[in-house]
Amino acid sequence: MDTIKSIGIYCKQKPQISQEVLQELVDWLRQRNYRVFMPADTAVIIQESPCGSNADIPAKSDLLIVLGGDGTLLSVARLTENHGVPILAVNLGSLGFLTEVALPELYATLENVLKGKSAIENRMLLRTQLKRNGETLRTDVSLNDVVIDKRDARIVNLEVHVNDQYMTSYRADGLIIATPTGSTAYSLSAGGPIIHPSMNALLLCPICPFTLTNRPIVIPDQAMIQVRLITEEKVQITLDGQLGYEMTHEETLEVQRGPNPVHLIQAPGKNYYQILRQKLHWGRPAEDRKT
């Protein structure tokens, strides 16, 4: 990691937690002569002036610190697509598959990061394009997934092509297209497999399919997925559970691996299987069990 001089901070407002944690962190960094940048919704927590919008901070920073939960990290990760700035995610919530660093570990981890001693893990982004008659109407990125469904829980009728080859048609409550990172999000609840985040793969997981033989499928990450509506209707497209818009039968949704990954700083002394055991309450290693 290159020399770090400027640090951007994003913090989720949590009563009786955020203000104390954020103020202590900002003071700690400034005492060590680091420049600190905060967007308005973070700066207001400690009554400071903002240094730009949420989207402005990555371009000014050599490191981003995210204080919050997975939702906060997802919103920040999408902003870093074209900047390559590493993210240290600190969990102020409860579950936190992505925010690996616990609050008590913050400063020990941060010391290692600032000394260039921390490992960085690259996580793929999805790039989604909504098109009509060959014209791109909008382009978005997501770290976890893209979900196609209806808000009123009615069945959607979708036709899916992969690399211009017809794959299948779905009658289901919806369809999830996920990265390996997103395999432990909505897709997991819908019956999809857990995929190690280092895998070069994309996951298609139908939500409550009308035909039970429509099962989740894992395909190469170089594939282009094209989704169209079979009937004259509208569906909702949702990215990372946070951004949404409508798609009509006149449009095509194209989903593929984005060209740039997100750089997440790994928590020291932890590995992916340990996180799965902790978050999903899997069995402990034999040596840890009480006899």
N, C-alpha and C positions, 0 to 999 in steps of 0.2 A: 504494500500500500504506500502511495506517495506521501510526502510530508503533509500533515493535516494542520491547517491554520484557521479555517473557517468551518463552523459547525452549525447546521440547521436543526432546529428542534420543533417537533410537532407533538402536542400534548392534548389528550382527551380530557375534557373537564369531568372530574369525578369529585363530588363533595368530600371535603376534609382530607383529600389525598393529593390532588393535582397541584394546588398552590404550594404546599410545603415541599413536595418533591421537586417541582419545577424550579422554585426559587433556589433551593439548595444546589441543584444541578447547574443553573446559570451562574451562580456565585462561584462554584467550584471551577468552572471552565474559565471564567474571567480572571480569577486569581492566577491562573496559569497562562494568561495572555492569549487565549483563543477568542476569535471573533464569533459572536453568537447571533444567528438570524432566526427570527420567529415570525410566522404569519399572524394576522390579526386575532384569530380565534385562540391562538396560544398565548400571545403577548398580553391579552386582556386578563388572563388568569392572574398575572402578577403585576398588573397595572403598568405595563410598559407600552411603548409605541411599536407598531409592527414594522417589519423590514421588507414588506412586500406581500403579495398574495400567496396562497398555498402553492400555486404553480411557479412562482418566482424563486422560491427558496432553493430548490436543487441546483440551479445554475450558479448560485453564489457559494455553494457549500462543497467542502471536501469530504464531509461525513454528515449523515443525517441520523438523528436520534429520535425514535418514535416511542412516546410514552402512552400506552393505552392497551388495547386488545387487538385481535386479528383484524377487526373492521377498520380500525385506525391505520394499521399497517397496509391493508389492501388499498385504501384511498391514497396513501403516500406512494406506494410502489408504482402505481400507474403514472405518477408524475415524473418518475426517474427514467423513463424509457430511453430518452435521447441524451441522458447526462452521465450515466454509468457511475453515479455516486453510491458508495456502499451505505447500507442501512443497519443500524444497531437498534433492534426492536426489544423494548422492555415491557413486560407484561404487568399491567395494572388491573387486569381483569381476572377471570377464573379459568377458562378453558385454555385458549392460547396455543394452538398447534404451531403457529408461525412466530409468535412472540416468545422465543425460547428463554430469554434472559429474565429471571425473577428479579424483583426490585432489590432484595438484599445483595444480589450479585452485580448490581449496576456499576459500582465504582471499580471493583476489581477487574471486571470485564473491560471497562472503559480505559483503564490504565494499560491493559494489554493492547487494545486497539490503537491507542495513541502512540505506543511504542512499535507498532507494526508487527505484533506477535500473534494476531488473531487470524483464524482461517475464514475465508469467504466462500460461500456456496452460491453458485449461479442457479437461479430459478427461471424457467422459461415463462414468457408472456404469450398470451393469445392475441393475435391481431384479427379484428372482426371488421368486415366491410359490408355495408348494406348497399346493394346495387339495384338499379332499375334501367333496363334496356342498355346495359353496359356502362352506365354512368354511375360513379360512386357518390352516394348521397351522404355518407358519413363513415368515418374510420375511428375505431376505438381499440383500446387494449385492456386486458384483464389478467390478473395473476391466477385466480382460482378457476373461474368458469364463465360460460355463457349459457343462459337458460332460456328456452323457448317454451312459453306456455300461455294460458289464458288466466286472467285474474279471477274469473268466475268458476274455475275448476271444471269447465267443460272440456271434452276431448278435442285435441287438435289433430289435424291430418297433415302429415309432413312427408315429403319425399327427399331422400338424402342421396347425394352423389359424392364419391370420393375420387379425386383426380379425374373428374368428368366421367367416371364409371358409376352406373347406377348400383347402389348398395341395397337399399330397402326402403319401404314406406312404413311410417309409424302411425298407428292410431293409439294415442296415449294421452295422459294428462300433460305431458310435455317431454322435452328432450334436454339433457344436460351435456354440454361439450366441455370437458375439463382437462386441465393440465395435471401432471402427477402431483403437483402441490395441491391442486383442488380436489384430488381424489379423496381427501379426508374431510371435505366440506359437504355440500348438499348431495353430491353423488354417493357418498358413503351412506347417508340416510335413505337414499333411493335404491340401495342394494348393489352399488358398484364396488369394484375391488379397490383395495389400497395399493397404490403404485409408489414405489420409492421415488423421491423427488429427483434423483439423478438419472432416472430412465428417460430415454428419448422416445416419448410416446404421447399420444392423445387418446382420450377416453370419451366414448359416446355411451351415455347411460339413459335409456328411456325411463320416464316416470310413470309408474303404474300402467304398463302397456296393455292394450286390449287383447293382444295376442301374446300369450305367455312365452312363446318361443322367441320373441324379441328380447334378447338378453344384452347386457352391456358388452361392448366390444372395444378392444384396445388396438389402435392402428399406429403406424409409424408417424413420427413427429414431422416428417417432411410432406405429409399429405395435405391436400387442399380439400376441405369439407364444404359442400354446397347444400344449402337447405332451402327448399321451396314449399309453399303451401299448395296442397292439392285442390282445396276448395276455395271459393270466394269468401274469405273471412279475414280477420285480423288477429295477430298474436302479439304478445308482449316479449320483447327481448330485454333480458336483464343481465348486466355485467357485474360479477362479484357481489351480487345481491344489493348493489348500491345505485347503479346507473340504469335507466330504462328508457325504452322507446318502442313504438309500434312498428310492425312489419305487415304489409298487405300481400295479397296473392300475386300482385304485379311485381313483387320484389324478390331478390335472392339474397340470402345471407351467406357470405363466404368467411370461413374461419380457418386460420392456419397459424403455425408458430410464428411469433414475432421475431424480427431480426436481432433484437437486443434483449438480453436477459436482465433480471433484477439481481442485484448483488446483496445477499443477506449475510451479515456477520454471524458466525456460529457461536453458540454459547459454549464456554470452555467446559470440558469434562462431560459433555453430553453427546449422545448420538441419536439417530432417528428412531432406533428401536426402543431406546430408553424413553423417548418422548411418547411413543405409541403406548408403551406399557403404562406410563403415568396417566396419560389423558384418557385412554380407553379402559383403564383398570384391568389390564391383562395380568396373567399370572406372573409372580415374581420368580427370579432365578432361584434354583434349589438352595444355593448357599445363603440366601436371604430369608428363607422360610424358617419359622419356628418349629422345632421338633416337639 
